[in-house]
């Protein structure tokens, strides 16, 4: 499993999720986006609709009859009914069971910094887990220490 830690210093999660979603779909994968904040999930949904002038990123909220068909599923729990192997934790909180995914994106801001540090240390004890840290510099993402 690979976990990518994204420290949000400039843009909020709803601006970053569409970038991750676009790359996930380009890799022919599905994405589960999880947040315990319903308002954040709504903002993510709106961002996915308007992320590109040419097209929107097809997605839907969990709990519908077409969950299995959604390339991007938005939910408050780790239930990948769309078959996703990629997971975005938009609220910055690690959840037990996240290790069932092939790749996890942990998006955190300054409010969740301490939890992200604890998660980094905890995952460092798991030899099967690859960790990457990304930070914003100007308008781009760079891998950091």
KAZIMO-V483922 format. One record per residue. PHI is phi in radians with two decimals (NA if undefined). D_FIRST is the distance of its C-alpha to the first C-alpha in Angstrom with 2 decimals. Layout:
phi=PHI d_first=D_FIRST
phi=PHI d_first=D_FIRST
This chain:
phi=NA d_first=0.00
phi=-2.05 d_first=3.78
phi=-2.09 d_first=6.64
phi=-1.82 d_first=10.03
phi=-1.61 d_first=13.01
phi=-1.98 d_first=16.15
phi=-1.47 d_first=19.38
phi=-1.55 d_first=22.03
phi=-1.93 d_first=25.33
phi=-2.06 d_first=27.19
phi=-1.87 d_first=25.85
phi=-1.35 d_first=24.91
phi=-0.96 d_first=21.79
phi=-1.15 d_first=23.89
phi=-1.52 d_first=24.54
phi=-1.59 d_first=20.95
phi=-0.97 d_first=19.44
phi=-1.05 d_first=21.64
phi=-1.13 d_first=20.44
phi=-1.13 d_first=16.76
phi=-1.13 d_first=18.01
phi=-1.07 d_first=20.16
phi=-1.19 d_first=17.49
phi=-1.11 d_first=15.22
phi=-1.13 d_first=18.34
phi=-1.13 d_first=19.26
phi=-1.50 d_first=16.09
phi=1.07 d_first=17.41
phi=-2.10 d_first=14.77
phi=-1.92 d_first=15.64
phi=-2.21 d_first=14.89
phi=-1.87 d_first=15.38
phi=-1.89 d_first=17.01
phi=-2.07 d_first=17.62
phi=-2.69 d_first=20.39
phi=-1.46 d_first=22.88
phi=-1.87 d_first=25.50
phi=-1.04 d_first=27.33
phi=-1.14 d_first=29.10
phi=-1.15 d_first=25.91
phi=-1.05 d_first=24.69
phi=-1.14 d_first=28.15
phi=-1.14 d_first=27.93
phi=-1.10 d_first=24.58
phi=-1.03 d_first=26.29
phi=-1.09 d_first=29.29
phi=-1.16 d_first=27.31
phi=-1.17 d_first=25.61
phi=-1.23 d_first=29.17
phi=-2.00 d_first=30.60
phi=-1.22 d_first=27.85
phi=-2.51 d_first=29.70
phi=-1.14 d_first=33.42
phi=-1.40 d_first=32.93
phi=-2.81 d_first=30.65
phi=-1.79 d_first=28.66
phi=-1.71 d_first=25.07
phi=-1.03 d_first=25.51
phi=-2.83 d_first=24.12
phi=-2.88 d_first=25.43
phi=-1.37 d_first=25.31
phi=-1.18 d_first=24.00
phi=1.86 d_first=26.78
phi=-1.68 d_first=28.62
phi=-1.28 d_first=29.60
phi=-1.87 d_first=27.59
phi=-0.92 d_first=24.12
phi=-1.11 d_first=22.81
phi=-1.61 d_first=24.19
phi=-1.32 d_first=22.76
phi=-1.22 d_first=20.35
phi=-2.28 d_first=19.65
phi=-2.04 d_first=20.20
phi=-1.82 d_first=21.22
phi=-2.76 d_first=21.23
phi=-1.86 d_first=21.38
phi=-2.50 d_first=19.06
phi=-1.46 d_first=15.76
phi=-2.34 d_first=17.49
phi=-1.48 d_first=16.17
phi=-1.19 d_first=19.51
phi=-1.64 d_first=19.06
phi=1.36 d_first=16.23
phi=-1.08 d_first=13.76
phi=-1.92 d_first=10.12
phi=-1.96 d_first=9.98
phi=-2.28 d_first=11.09
phi=-1.97 d_first=13.50
phi=-1.63 d_first=14.75
phi=-1.23 d_first=18.11
phi=-1.60 d_first=19.93
phi=1.37 d_first=17.78
phi=-1.86 d_first=17.24
phi=-1.25 d_first=14.11
phi=-2.20 d_first=14.45
phi=-1.05 d_first=13.90
phi=1.75 d_first=11.99
phi=-1.14 d_first=9.57
phi=-1.26 d_first=6.78
phi=-1.38 d_first=8.09
phi=-1.63 d_first=6.85
phi=-1.24 d_first=4.90
phi=-2.50 d_first=5.70
phi=-2.20 d_first=7.79
phi=-1.93 d_first=11.07
phi=-1.78 d_first=13.00
phi=-1.71 d_first=16.59
phi=-2.46 d_first=19.09
phi=-1.91 d_first=22.72
phi=-1.09 d_first=25.09
phi=-1.20 d_first=25.58
phi=-1.91 d_first=21.97
phi=-1.06 d_first=21.67
phi=-1.09 d_first=22.15
phi=-1.10 d_first=19.51
phi=-1.17 d_first=16.95
phi=-1.10 d_first=18.11
phi=-1.10 d_first=17.79
phi=-1.12 d_first=14.22
phi=-1.00 d_first=13.47
phi=-1.12 d_first=15.36
phi=-1.07 d_first=13.88
phi=-1.22 d_first=10.22
phi=-1.15 d_first=11.92
phi=-1.49 d_first=13.06
phi=-1.82 d_first=9.84
phi=-1.12 d_first=9.77
phi=-1.48 d_first=6.49
phi=-1.90 d_first=4.98
phi=-1.71 d_first=6.25
phi=-1.99 d_first=8.67
phi=-2.29 d_first=11.24
phi=-2.09 d_first=14.46
phi=-2.17 d_first=16.76
phi=-2.34 d_first=20.37
phi=-1.54 d_first=23.26
phi=-2.24 d_first=26.16
phi=1.12 d_first=28.94
phi=-1.80 d_first=27.75
phi=-2.36 d_first=24.57
phi=-1.76 d_first=21.08
phi=-2.24 d_first=20.64
phi=-1.31 d_first=17.95
phi=-2.15 d_first=19.28
phi=-1.36 d_first=19.37
